[in-house]
């Protein structure tokens, strides 16, 4: 990619040999490889490696999980928070694993809608929960820096499964808890 990045700099009218740009192609190469490192990871393997047989059948919520991703349409960042809930069905997983699942899918070229459902699907397939939910709130630099240039817009996406889809009381409890400041 390094040579391609040099060519892009030249196409933009820059001199890749200019003092501040000499090492830019290598830095961009490393950066892009890190920002898309989710392609080399499996969320299912991550979750399946941390299943614990625990008798707990109430909702588990991990909220305010920071996420950083790249819009696949413009290769500009979007960032925000993910909120995840699941109702165990015989097994729980390590709490940090849910945050890592977010990173597996966020570190790919993405759209927020797909990111939301990929996280939910990984939880459904690995944990077989009685219910699960994912809500993502994010700001998109492709909307802020170009195009409509709306600085204060936030995009919210959601995906629900099982009890969190069909039971409105449980669903509302989840939505209320992710909105509340309990501490």
Helices and strands as residue ranges (DSSP letters): H 2-11, G 19-21, H 24-35, G 37-40, H 43-48, E 51-53, E 59-71, E 77-87, E 91-93, H 95-106, E 109-110, H 112-127, E 131-140, H 141-144, E 155-162, H 163-166, H 168-179
